[in-house]
Amino acid sequence: MNNFHELLQKQIHTHLTVDCIKTPSFTNFFQAVNETYSNFEKEKKILRNTFNERKNEYELAYQKLKTELDQKKESIKNLDKSLQELDTSYEGIKNKGDNDDMFLISNYLKKKISKGKKIKKNFSRNIELLKTLLSNLQSSILVENENQKPIFTNQLYCNTFLLFYQPETVVNSGLSNLSEVSGDLFKNPVSFKNRIKKIIENRVIVTNELLETVDNRFLERDYIPIFINSEHKGHLWKYTDVTQRIKTQNLLEQSEIRSNLIMNSSLHSIINVNSHGKIIFWNSQAEIIFGWKKEDVLGKNLSKTIFSNQDIDFHVNAIEKYLETGDISALNKQIELSALNRFGEEFPIEIAVIPIKQGDEIFFCSFIQDISERKNSELSLKHQEEKYRNIIANVNLGLIEIDTNDIIRYVNHTFVLMSGYEIEELLGKKTTDFFDFGKDFDVMKSRVNVKNKTVSELFQFPITNKSGELRWWAISRALNFDDNGKLVGSIETHLDITNQKQLEIELENEKTKAENASIAKEAFLANMSHEIRTPLNAIIGFLRELQKREHTELQQKYLENSSIASKHLLAVINNILDISKIESGEMPIENRDFVFENSLKNVITVLKTKAEQKGLTLSTTISNKIHKVLIGDTLKIEQILFNLIGNALKFTHKGQVAIDCEVVFDDIFSQKLRISISDTGIGMDKIFLDSIFKKFSQEDKAITRKFGGTGLGMAITKELIVLLNGEIEVESEKNEGTTIHINLNLKKGDSKNLKNLQIGKKLIQIDNLSILLVEDNEMNRIVAQNSLSDFNCKVTEAENGMEALKILKKETFDVILMDIQMPDMDGIETTKIIRDKLKLTTPIIALTANAFKTEIDKCQNAGMNDYVTKPFDDLILIKTIARHTINKTKTASKTDNSVANQLYNLHSLHTMSRGNKDFVTRMVTIFVEQIVASLAIIDKAIIGNNFNELGRLMHKIKPSVENLAIVSIVPDIKYLEKATELNYNDKDQIIIVYSRVKKTLEEVIFQLQKNELNL
């Protein structure tokens, strides 16, 4: 109990007994009450402390409020004083007021603020109106403050100066110097920026400055400096797009300039006058015609200035009549008048006056032309016409004019003399009525009937004149049209060519004789070639076989001399035949890829032994600039070099023979080679140099006896060089030596073909081939057998064509060697039967002693694949056989089987393309399209018997066929090309030949589409 609160103890002892106090249940109660008393005391203590703290706070707040009140009173006092200083009316308001200062000031400020808000509202509205106005202006607006920072811009300014922002973004962006930054949009931006700086520096209004942008727009710039109370506060820039106005203005200026240029460039004088007849325009041509400058006549009366007295009234009356009545009968038409120039000289003019209304004003435009020259020309033409009428009447040409019905309307005197008829007999008649055209009457009649289809023509006819004399006339006809272009007939001139025709007939007879002589010559040479070459083939062949065996030294010497003699005889025959071929144009040129160095080595290899035997030095120098692969006829180049180097060795006893090869011209497509052959031999007199290339020409007989030769070598060499489009030059000194220069222009070949050219050097093998040898000469059969036996070939012999056909019906062979001239059945006829009847495709190689082109063409046309001339060289025969057997098989194994029967060759196209495959494909495509279209037209032409069209189309496709080397049908195309010269009776033959050509071309198209176009 003693631990209880003293007030609780006092209450317990006062109101409770000792027993109650000692009762346990009361003890718990007392405990609870005691805790309440304790808590109350604690809270009371806290409240006392809190009160003291709040008291202290209130005292501090009071002091602070008292201080603030004093400060406010001081502020009010200062504000009151300031208001009195700012507003003199405030003192009166203060004196009238009954309230304290604070209330008075409050009311005063309230009124002022309210009034300020109204002013601000009005100002804001005005600002918005101004912004709206500037935003909607059709000009770009930029307003800057005095620091060149934007305070306003419109959308058009952003669009114009490529600012990809809204105007508000630009104003709030903090950007500056926008007026200068935009300078890069203008031409000469440096000048633009410098001008901006100058304008801002001057602060003076600028208007209508024209600027051009880099994208060819035109902007007009205005500038206004902004001053407030004489203090500079900013800049206003305005840019207006005036591009369309400038363009329109330029067009108007150009139009005006163009109009003036046109009028001043006119060949007519153009003079404009007003309604009073005063000159208001005077062009350059008027100055030239009349002599007055524009400045001298403007404002003067036109009629009194340029017209002669008799024509003044006409011009004045015409204008006055129009002004009074509107009648233009005297205007708007060409009138010839007399005019005067500055010097008073009168001359004729042609004038047309055109009235022109422009608004309420009328003026007259006069087009004037000086016709002095025309008048003089007309007068001259009149004299000329009279002159030529006299010439036509007396010219040495018979002239007639006929109408569309072939009725004679005019004849000159010469025609009267030529025909023997009088003018009265001829006029009104037809030429075909009284002239006897003999057997050509129908032709002449047909020419008359088609005259309206032919512009002009020239033809010759035999004419029987009135006296019955036969004369030849050359008749030229030209169509005659009137001034409106309507055909009214024709004009014919006739020339008596009887004497010329007689001369022509004589020349034709001589030509026939010459052609017959040429044919006889060729037949003689062919026969001679056959009769000599056939036994010579056996001689050379047997000598060749003998040389393969062992002999005594003396026998070997005899064999060598015999071989040299036989080859010399062969060379003489070849030279004679070469000359004959060249003269008849039968020397073909073959352009193929070749290596020049290899060709030269081939020649040197053959002649090197001869040089060594004579103790001569044979040297060659070849420029490394020579293209690796060239295009040309390598065999003829080797023949030329062989002749020239061989001659040099022949005529040189000691010293050397040097061959120098260099490039003298080089471009992307070709090279010009200069080959020089120099020797230290006997040389020549300069007098002989002029005749060195003549046939059978040598310097003197002693040289012929000493060195031998026919005198044909140099002639053939030059002809071959000319065929190759080359040149040859000779320099020589007697007993000093000779230098011969050859210039050859050769196209560059494809270096990719170098490997192909090297492959040809490999050893040729034709072992185990089965060969049919058709040869009537037993010795030649033995020679061929001996040559082929070295290659283990199985050779079957036939003495003539009949025997060969019997064998071919039973056996098959890899190749056939066919002699041409044989008894019973020759090689040509035999080959045709093999191809046409037996239908065999076995390669056939002709063995011919006739090397003429006509003979070779016969072989190819008959169906032979190749030829070898007698006497043949072993290597040439073997190569030819290999080309059509072994090599052909190898090629076929590497490519498609169809290539073995390929009817075309793209070698020429590949050469022209220089490796461009697209070019070859394009050319092949064009060929296919051309042939397909042409064949369709030819079919219709043959059905309609239109042989002219057939010949024209064959002539058209022939170059394409030759370019693709479709050699099998070239002769047939040449035949069909001359279809216009064939008779109608030849139609069956034409159809047969055309069917063969068409079948081949269709097969070629199929092969091209499959092999080249991949269709």
KOLFILO-779834 format. One record per residue (C-alpha): x, y, z. Coordinates in steps of 0.05 Angstrom, whole numbers, padded with zeros to 5 digits, always signed. Example, Ala and Ser with C-alpha at 12.3 -4.5 7.8 and 13.67 -1.06 7.14 Angstrom:
BEGIN
+00246-00090+00156/+00273-00021+00143/
//
This chain:
BEGIN
+00000+00000+00000/+00056+00046+00016/+00076+00044-00057/+00009+00071-00079/-00003+00143-00099/-00012+00188-00038/-00082+00211-00059/-00102+00137-00068/-00076+00120+00001/-00114+00179+00030/-00179+00156-00003/-00169+00083+00019/-00157+00100+00092/-00215+00149+00093/-00268+00106+00062/-00248+00032+00072/-00239-00013+00132/-00176-00051+00147/-00209-00116+00127/-00229-00091+00060/-00161-00063+00050/-00130-00131+00065/-00178-00169+00020/-00138-00198-00041/-00191-00180-00090/-00187-00107-00069/-00113-00109-00073/-00115-00122-00150/-00166-00067-00156/-00122-00019-00118/-00064-00039-00162/-00104-00019-00224/-00127+00046-00195/-00056+00062-00173/-00031+00052-00245/-00085+00102-00267/-00061+00153-00218/+00011+00142-00240/-00008+00151-00314/-00046+00214-00297/+00014+00244-00262/+00058+00228-00321/+00009+00260-00370/+00002+00321-00326/+00077+00330-00326/+00079+00323-00401/+00024+00375-00410/+00060+00423-00365/+00124+00415-00405/+00086+00423-00470/+00051+00485-00446/+00117+00517-00427/+00145+00500-00496/+00083+00529-00531/+00088+00591-00488/+00159+00602-00508/+00139+00591-00582/+00082+00641-00577/+00126+00692-00546/+00176+00683-00604/+00120+00687-00655/+00094+00749-00622/+00161+00782-00626/+00168+00760-00699/+00099+00786-00717/+00113+00850-00682/+00177+00857-00722/+00141+00840-00787/+00087+00890-00770/+00137+00943-00760/+00169+00923-00826/+00102+00924-00862/+00086+00991-00833/+00153+01014-00859/+00139+00981-00926/+00071+01013-00930/+00103+01078-00914/+00154+01067-00969/+00101+01042-01018/+00059+01102-01001/+00118+01147-01014/+00134+01110-01079/+00062+01114-01103/+00063+01188-01090/+00126+01194-01131/+00100+01150-01188/+00029+01177-01193/+00015+01249-01175/-00060+01234-01173/-00047+01186-01115/-00037+01243-01066/-00107+01269-01081/-00137+01201-01073/-00101+01192-01007/-00125+01258-00979/-00198+01241-00996/-00195+01173-00965/-00223+01157-00896/-00192+01089-00890/-00124+01070-00867/-00065+01072-00915/-00065+00997-00926/-00137+00995-00949/-00127+01056-00992/-00065+01027-01024/-00100+00960-01034/-00158+00992-01070/-00112+01036-01111/-00070+00976-01133/-00133+00935-01147/-00157+00988-01194/-00089+00994-01228/-00082+00918-01236/-00152+00913-01265/-00136+00970-01314/-00069+00935-01331/-00104+00870-01345/-00151+00905-01394/-00092+00937-01428/-00054+00871-01431/-00116+00836-01458/-00123+00888-01513/-00049+00884-01527/-00051+00808-01530/-00110+00811-01577/-00073+00860-01621/-00012+00816-01620/-00053+00755-01640/-00086+00795-01696/-00018+00817-01720/+00009+00746-01716/-00051+00719-01754/-00042+00773-01807/+00032+00757-01814/+00019+00681-01813/-00030+00687-01871/+00010+00733-01914/+00033+00701-01980/+00104+00719-01960/+00156+00689-01915/+00160+00730-01850/+00216+00730-01798/+00217+00777-01739/+00281+00780-01698/+00299+00818-01635/+00360+00863-01630/+00403+00801-01618/+00379+00767-01682/+00340+00715-01644/+00272+00697-01675/+00211+00723-01639/+00162+00707-01695/+00161+00668-01761/+00105+00640-01803/+00097+00571-01834/+00113+00596-01904/+00181+00620-01880/+00196+00550-01851/+00174+00518-01917/+00213+00567-01960/+00278+00561-01922/+00273+00486-01910/+00265+00492-01834/+00232+00426-01817/+00198+00455-01754/+00134+00489-01735/+00141+00565-01726/+00131+00559-01650/+00188+00508-01647/+00234+00555-01686/+00217+00614-01638/+00229+00572-01576/+00290+00536-01603/+00340+00589-01582/+00367+00593-01653/+00399+00658-01676/+00421+00690-01741/+00367+00654-01781/+00370+00710-01832/+00443+00691-01847/+00438+00616-01838/+00391+00610-01898/+00444+00637-01945/+00464+00568-01970/+00397+00563-02006/+00417+00620-02052/+00466+00627-02109/+00529+00661-02083/+00515+00649-02009/+00575+00690-01987/+00547+00752-02021/+00479+00737-01990/+00507+00735-01919/+00550+00797-01929/+00488+00835-01954/+00449+00813-01892/+00503+00840-01847/+00505+00905-01886/+00429+00913-01881/+00429+00900-01806/+00487+00948-01797/+00453+01004-01836/+00384+00993-01804/+00350+01025-01864/+00287+01001-01899/+00303+00957-01959/+00250+00938-02012/+00244+00895-02074/+00313+00862-02072/+00311+00804-02122/+00347+00739-02102/+00356+00673-02139/+00359+00606-02103/+00402+00547-02123/+00339+00511-02146/+00323+00569-02194/+00269+00603-02153/+00265+00678-02148/+00250+00713-02081/+00237+00786-02070/+00264+00811-02003/+00239+00870-01960/+00270+00892-01894/+00243+00938-01839/+00284+00956-01777/+00241+00958-01714/+00249+01019-01669/+00210+01032-01604/+00217+01102-01575/+00276+01113-01622/+00310+01051-01593/+00327+00993-01640/+00289+00931-01618/+00294+00882-01677/+00286+00866-01751/+00228+00847-01797/+00246+00806-01859/+00197+00791-01914/+00211+00743-01973/+00160+00737-02029/+00164+00682-02081/+00161+00718-02149/+00186+00660-02191/+00123+00656-02234/+00122+00731-02243/+00195+00732-02264/+00184+00673-02312/+00123+00707-02342/+00162+00772-02347/+00220+00735-02381/+00172+00700-02428/+00140+00766-02447/+00209+00797-02458/+00232+00736-02498/+00167+00737-02538/+00177+00810-02553/+00250+00800-02571/+00232+00739-02613/+00177+00777-02649/+00226+00833-02664/+00279+00783-02686/+00230+00747-02731/+00206+00811-02762/+00278+00836-02769/+00300+00769-02797/+00244+00767-02848/+00264+00768-02921/+00206+00816-02930/+00204+00888-02910/+00154+00895-02853/+00128+00966-02841/+00073+00983-02792/+00033+01048-02796/-00022+01076-02752/-00090+01098-02776/-00060+01165-02798/-00010+01131-02843/+00049+01148-02798/+00106+01096-02793/+00110+01063-02725/+00154+01002-02742/+00209+00993-02795/+00247+00927-02797/+00319+00913-02818/+00298+00888-02887/+00262+00954-02899/+00327+00990-02884/+00362+00946-02936/+00310+00953-02990/+00294+01027-02983/+00360+01053-02955/+00330+01092-02896/+00348+01077-02824/+00291+01066-02775/+00307+01130-02739/+00300+01169-02805/+00229+01147-02821/+00192+01134-02756/+00134+01183-02752/+00135+01199-02826/+00079+01186-02876/+00091+01119-02910/+00057+01135-02976/+00096+01199-02987/+00161+01165-02966/+00166+01102-03009/+00114+01105-03064/+00121+01136-03133/+00070+01189-03153/+00026+01142-03193/+00018+01092-03135/+00010+01140-03076/-00065+01147-03086/-00076+01073-03092/-00044+01059-03024/-00078+01118-02989/-00147+01103-03018/-00143+01030-02998/-00130+01048-02925/-00182+01103-02923/-00234+01059-02954/-00223+01006-02900/-00226+01058-02844/-00291+01087-02870/-00328+01024-02893/-00288+00964-02868/-00279+00941-02941/-00215+00900-02947/-00221+00885-03022/-00158+00926-03036/-00121+00896-02975/-00101+00826-02954/-00073+00808-03023/-00008+00812-03062/-00004+00874-03107/+00053+00896-03151/+00070+00971-03146/+00129+01017-03160/+00169+01043-03102/+00225+01093-03090/+00287+01083-03048/+00327+01135-03010/+00365+01155-03073/+00301+01165-03114/+00311+01102-03154/+00247+01068-03176/+00240+00993-03171/+00182+00942-03171/+00155+00915-03105/+00102+00865-03084/+00061+00890-03025/+00007+00861-02981/-00027+00907-02928/-00059+00873-02869/-00105+00913-02821/-00095+00894-02748/-00140+00913-02689/-00109+00918-02620/-00160+00942-02571/-00190+01006-02597/-00130+01020-02640/-00122+01001-02713/-00056+00996-02748/-00034+00968-02816/+00022+00919-02827/+00054+00921-02896/+00094+00862-02922/+00138+00886-02979/+00185+00847-03024/+00233+00874-03075/+00216+00835-03139/+00269+00866-03183/+00307+00801-03188/+00243+00762-03201/+00223+00810-03256/+00292+00804-03286/+00288+00728-03279/+00221+00726-03313/+00248+00767-03370/+00310+00723-03373/+00267+00661-03369/+00226+00686-03427/+00289+00695-03468/+00316+00628-03445/+00250+00594-03463/+00254+00623-03533/+00327+00601-03536/+00314+00530-03514/+00255+00523-03560/+00302+00538-03616/+00353+00488-03587/+00300+00433-03579/+00276+00445-03649/+00346+00437-03677/+00383+00393-03626/+00416+00329-03651/+00365+00288-03611/+00297+00269-03637/+00247+00294-03586/+00173+00279-03582/+00119+00294-03531/+00063+00243-03524/+00001+00243-03480/-00025+00188-03434/-00057+00154-03495/+00009+00151-03531/-00014+00204-03581/+00043+00248-03607/+00031+00321-03590/+00099+00351-03608/+00159+00331-03650/+00223+00369-03664/+00260+00377-03730/+00313+00324-03714/+00259+00271-03702/+00229+00287-03769/+00297+00276-03802/+00309+00211-03763/+00241+00181-03778/+00233+00205-03849/+00161+00227-03834/+00135+00299-03839/+00108+00335-03778/+00037+00331-03804/+00043+00255-03812/+00067+00247-03739/+00022+00293-03699/-00040+00260-03672/-00014+00190-03686/+00014+00134-03642/+00087+00114-03651/+00067+00041-03653/+00020+00055-03711/+00073+00072-03763/+00141+00051-03735/+00162-00020-03749/+00194-00048-03686/+00202-00116-03718/+00205-00174-03669/+00209-00124-03611/+00139-00097-03624/+00107-00133-03565/+00162-00109-03519/+00153-00038-03542/+00078-00044-03535/+00086-00068-03463/+00133-00011-03447/+00080+00038-03473/+00027+00006-03430/+00068+00011-03365/+00095+00081-03376/+00052+00108-03320/+00087+00061-03272/+00158+00083-03288/+00188+00151-03272/+00242+00145-03326/+00275+00092-03368/+00325+00082-03423/+00321+00027-03475/+00347+00009-03545/+00306-00016-03604/+00318-00030-03677/+00271+00016-03717/+00251+00013-03791/+00241+00085-03815/+00196+00109-03870/+00245+00092-03925/+00251+00020-03899/+00321+00029-03870/+00336-00009-03806/+00366+00037-03753/+00382+00029-03679/+00353+00082-03633/+00368+00095-03560/+00302+00119-03530/+00298+00155-03464/+00230+00166-03433/+00213+00213-03375/+00144+00224-03347/+00112+00292-03358/+00069+00325-03304/+00030+00389-03304/+00037+00444-03252/-00011+00407-03206/+00030+00343-03207/-00019+00306-03252/+00011+00258-03303/-00003+00285-03373/+00042+00240-03414/+00116+00232-03427/+00174+00262-03464/+00218+00217-03506/+00287+00233-03534/+00315+00191-03590/+00387+00183-03610/+00409+00145-03672/+00462+00096-03646/+00467+00053-03708/+00542+00064-03714/+00554+00053-03640/+00510-00010-03642/+00551-00038-03700/+00615-00024-03659/+00582-00057-03599/+00565-00119-03639/+00637-00123-03664/+00663-00115-03593/+00615-00169-03569/+00642-00215-03623/+00713-00199-03602/+00694-00212-03530/+00665-00279-03549/+00728-00296-03586/+00770-00275-03525/+00726-00316-03478/+00731-00376-03525/+00806-00366-03527/+00808-00362-03452/+00767-00425-03447/+00812-00459-03497/+00873-00435-03458/+00844-00461-03393/+00826-00527-03426/+00896-00532-03455/+00928-00516-03388/+00882-00565-03353/+00896-00619-03404/+00971-00603-03402/+00968-00604-03326/+00934-00671-03326/+00980-00702-03380/+01043-00677-03345/+01023-00683-03272/+00996-00754-03278/+01062-00786-03300/+01100-00735-03257/+01061-00759-03197/+01086-00830-03211/+01157-00805-03223/+01161-00765-03158/+01125-00819-03120/+01172-00874-03142/+01233-00829-03130/+01206-00816-03060/+01198-00890-03047/+01268-00904-03074/+01298-00851-03028/+01270-00889-02968/+01316-00948-02985/+01391-00956-02981/+01433-00942-03043/+01505-00932-03064/+01531-00862-03061/+01528-00856-03137/+01456-00883-03138/+01436-00835-03083/+01466-00777-03123/+01427-00798-03184/+01363-00802-03143/+01374-00734-03112/+01387-00703-03181/+01325-00737-03209/+01283-00713-03150/+01309-00641-03159/+01295-00644-03234/+01224-00670-03223/+01209-00618-03169/+01237-00564-03214/+01191-00587-03270/+01133-00587-03220/+01151-00516-03198/+01151-00492-03271/+01082-00523-03281/+01057-00493-03215/+01083-00424-03234/+01048-00426-03302/+00983-00449-03269/+00988-00397-03213/+00996-00342-03265/+00936-00369-03302/+00895-00373-03238/+00913-00301-03219/+00895-00275-03288/+00828-00310-03287/+00813-00288-03215/+00811-00360-03191/+00865-00352-03137/+00826-00357-03072/+00847-00322-03008/+00836-00359-02942/+00837-00317-02879/+00853-00361-02819/+00887-00354-02752/+00962-00367-02756/+01026-00354-02718/+01071-00311-02762/+01134-00336-02728/+01115-00408-02743/+01103-00392-02817/+01171-00359-02822/+01204-00419-02787/+01170-00466-02836/+01204-00430-02894/+01271-00424-02859/+01271-00498-02841/+01264-00517-02914/+01316-00467-02940/+01366-00473-02884/+01398-00534-02916/+01408-00496-02981/+01441-00439-02943/+01487-00487-02906/+01506-00521-02972/+01527-00453-03001/+01562-00432-02936/+01515-00373-02926/+01490-00344-02861/+01414-00344-02858/+01390-00300-02800/+01321-00277-02777/+01300-00220-02731/+01228-00219-02709/+01199-00161-02668/+01167-00182-02602/+01112-00131-02617/+01083-00176-02671/+01016-00202-02646/+01018-00276-02626/+00960-00295-02671/+00944-00260-02737/+00891-00272-02790/+00913-00284-02862/+00928-00334-02916/+00988-00368-02885/+01002-00413-02945/+01008-00354-02993/+01050-00315-02943/+01096-00375-02938/+01097-00381-03014/+01117-00307-03020/+01172-00315-02968/+01196-00380-02999/+01202-00346-03068/+01238-00284-03042/+01285-00319-02992/+01298-00374-03043/+01316-00321-03096/+01362-00287-03046/+01398-00353-03032/+01401-00370-03106/+01435-00304-03126/+01482-00299-03066/+01550-00334-03068/+01579-00310-03003/+01559-00269-02943/+01489-00273-02915/+01415-00268-02924/+01379-00231-02869/+01304-00229-02855/+01280-00172-02811/+01206-00169-02788/+01178-00108-02753/+01112-00073-02737/+01103-00006-02771/+01031+00006-02751/+00990-00023-02694/+00919-00012-02669/+00868-00052-02631/+00845-00090-02692/+00905-00099-02739/+00979-00092-02750/+01021-00072-02810/+01083-00115-02816/+01145-00096-02855/+01186-00157-02876/+01254-00140-02905/+01297-00193-02941/+01368-00169-02951/+01425-00207-02985/+01497-00194-03006/+01487-00226-03075/+01498-00203-03146/+01446-00147-03143/+01412-00115-03203/+01419-00053-03247/+01369+00000-03229/+01344-00001-03301/+01320-00073-03292/+01282-00056-03228/+01224-00027-03269/+01214-00094-03306/+01231-00143-03250/+01157-00160-03239/+01143-00173-03313/+01128-00245-03332/+01185-00286-03361/+01232-00228-03345/+01305-00238-03324/+01362-00188-03325/+01401-00224-03382/+01405-00293-03414/+01470-00309-03380/+01436-00306-03312/+01381-00352-03339/+01433-00402-03363/+01473-00398-03298/+01417-00396-03245/+01359-00425-03284/+01286-00406-03272/+01227-00385-03316/+01224-00312-03297/+01155-00321-03266/+01174-00322-03192/+01175-00247-03180/+01113-00236-03223/+01075-00288-03182/+01102-00260-03117/+01078-00190-03132/+01010-00214-03155/+01002-00254-03090/+01023-00193-03048/+00971-00150-03085/+00918-00204-03072/+00935-00198-02998/+00927-00121-03003/+01002-00113-02990/+01059-00076-03022/+01129-00095-03046/+01190-00050-03055/+01258-00069-03084/+01325-00035-03071/+01387-00062-03107/+01457-00044-03128/+01495-00084-03179/+01547-00130-03145/+01526-00101-03077/+01464-00139-03060/+01388-00131-03058/+01337-00113-03005/+01263-00128-03015/+01210-00098-02969/+01141-00128-02961/+01085-00090-02925/+01026-00133-02904/+00963-00109-02867/+00939-00165-02823/+00881-00168-02775/+00894-00191-02704/+00869-00260-02685/+00846-00288-02619/+00904-00309-02575/+00858-00362-02545/+00866-00400-02610/+00941-00407-02598/+00932-00475-02565/+00890-00499-02624/+00945-00478-02672/+00997-00515-02631/+00956-00580-02632/+00965-00584-02707/+01039-00597-02697/+01028-00666-02667/+01045-00728-02708/+00988-00749-02753/+00965-00822-02748/+00914-00854-02795/+00929-00927-02778/+00880-00982-02795/+00835-00938-02839/+00798-00973-02895/+00808-00934-02959/+00778-00942-03029/+00828-00918-03082/+00794-00903-03148/+00850-00890-03200/+00856-00913-03272/+00932-00903-03276/+00967-00965-03248/+01032-00927-03231/+00993-00876-03191/+00957-00932-03154/+01024-00962-03135/+01049-00894-03111/+00987-00884-03068/+00991-00955-03042/+01064-00945-03021/+01048-00879-02987/+00989-00909-02948/+01023-00974-02931/+01069-00939-02881/+01006-00924-02840/+00978-00995-02841/+00918-00973-02880/+00874-01025-02915/+00871-01001-02988/+00821-01028-03038/+00833-01010-03111/+00784-00994-03167/+00806-00976-03237/+00746-00934-03255/+00680-00908-03229/+00638-00967-03250/+00682-01015-03212/+00682-00968-03151/+00605-00968-03149/+00603-01044-03150/+00651-01047-03091/+00613-00993-03051/+00549-01033-03057/+00582-01090-03020/+00633-01056-02973/+00639-00994-02930/+00702-00951-02924/+00728-00895-02879/+00747-00852-02938/+00748-00853-03015/+00806-00826-03057/+00775-00809-03125/+00813-00794-03189/+00776-00744-03234/+00793-00764-03306/+00779-00838-03317/+00751-00879-03374/+00680-00908-03374/+00658-00864-03315/+00697-00804-03289/+00704-00783-03216/+00651-00728-03220/+00596-00773-03245/+00616-00829-03198/+00612-00781-03138/+00543-00757-03157/+00517-00828-03160/+00549-00843-03092/+00515-00783-03061/+00447-00783-03097/+00433-00856-03109/+00474-00895-03059/+00462-00840-03007/+00531-00851-02977/+00563-00797-02934/+00633-00828-02936/+00685-00772-02944/+00709-00767-03016/+00776-00734-03031/+00791-00717-03104/+00859-00735-03134/+00863-00685-03191/+00918-00662-03238/+00876-00600-03254/+00886-00547-03201/+00839-00495-03232/+00783-00467-03189/+00730-00488-03240/+00753-00560-03231/+00753-00554-03155/+00683-00524-03157/+00659-00583-03199/+00687-00630-03146/+00653-00594-03089/+00587-00587-03126/+00587-00661-03141/+00592-00675-03066/+00667-00685-03055/+00694-00663-02987/+00764-00642-03006/+00818-00648-03060/+00893-00662-03067/+00930-00641-03130/+00978-00688-03166/+01035-00699-03157/+01017-00701-03083/+01062-00696-03023/+01056-00753-02973/+01045-00706-02915/+00990-00666-02951/+00953-00729-02971/+00957-00758-02900/+00935-00691-02868/+00875-00687-02916/+00854-00758-02900/+00862-00746-02825/+00821-00681-02829/+00760-00720-02854/+00769-00783-02813/+00812-00786-02750/+00808-00712-02731/+00734-00709-02748/+00721-00769-02703/+00760-00737-02646/+00721-00673-02652/+00655-00710-02654/+00673-00748-02590/+00683-00684-02552/+00620-00650-02576/+00549-00667-02593/+00539-00721-02645/+00502-00671-02689/+00566-00631-02699/+00594-00687-02743/+00541-00668-02795/+00544-00593-02781/+00526-00555-02844/+00554-00488-02822/+00618-00457-02794/+00620-00396-02748/+00695-00384-02755/+00685-00318-02792/+00634-00293-02740/+00680-00311-02682/+00737-00275-02718/+00695-00212-02727/+00669-00215-02655/+00738-00210-02622/+00714-00257-02568/+00645-00223-02559/+00598-00283-02551/+00537-00237-02549/+00555-00211-02618/+00557-00282-02647/+00491-00299-02614/+00459-00235-02641/+00484-00248-02712/+00460-00321-02710/+00391-00297-02686/+00387-00246-02742/+00407-00299-02793/+00353-00347-02769/+00299-00293-02770/+00321-00269-02839/+00321-00339-02870/+00253-00358-02840/+00221-00295-02867/+00256-00300-02935/+00236-00373-02946/+00163-00356-02934/+00166-00300-02986/+00204-00343-03036/+00151-00398-03031/+00098-00348-03051/+00143-00320-03106/+00153-00389-03138/+00079-00404-03134/+00066-00338-03170/+00122-00350-03221/+00156-00286-03195/+00227-00303-03212/+00250-00231-03205/+00231-00233-03131/+00265-00302-03124/+00330-00274-03154/+00327-00212-03110/+00318-00251-03045/+00372-00301-03064/+00419-00243-03076/+00399-00215-03008/+00413-00278-02967/+00476-00300-03005/+00525-00258-02962/+00494-00287-02898/+00500-00358-02925/+00573-00345-02944/+00588-00314-02875/+00564-00378-02841/+00603-00420-02892/+00543-00461-02914/+00586-00481-02974/+00542-00539-02998/+00488-00492-03026/+00529-00432-03049/+00530-00456-03122/+00455-00468-03120/+00442-00399-03091/+00485-00368-03146/+00443-00406-03197/+00377-00382-03166/+00405-00311-03160/+00404-00309-03237/+00332-00334-03240/+00311-00270-03276/+00356-00290-03335/+00326-00360-03340/+00268-00380-03385/+00201-00400-03359/+00217-00470-03386/+00271-00474-03331/+00218-00472-03277/+00222-00547-03261/+00298-00542-03252/+00290-00479-03209/+00241-00515-03164/+00288-00574-03156/+00347-00530-03139/+00306-00487-03092/+00279-00549-03056/+00351-00570-03043/+00370-00501-03017/+00308-00497-02973/+00319-00566-02943/+00392-00548-02926/+00373-00480-02896/+00318-00511-02853/+00368-00562-02827/+00419-00506-02813/+00366-00467-02775/+00351-00529-02734/+00425-00539-02718/+00436-00466-02701/+00376-00464-02654/+00400-00528-02620/+00475-00517-02618/+00482-00441-02614/+00417-00413-02586/+00399-00471-02539/+00327-00471-02562/
//
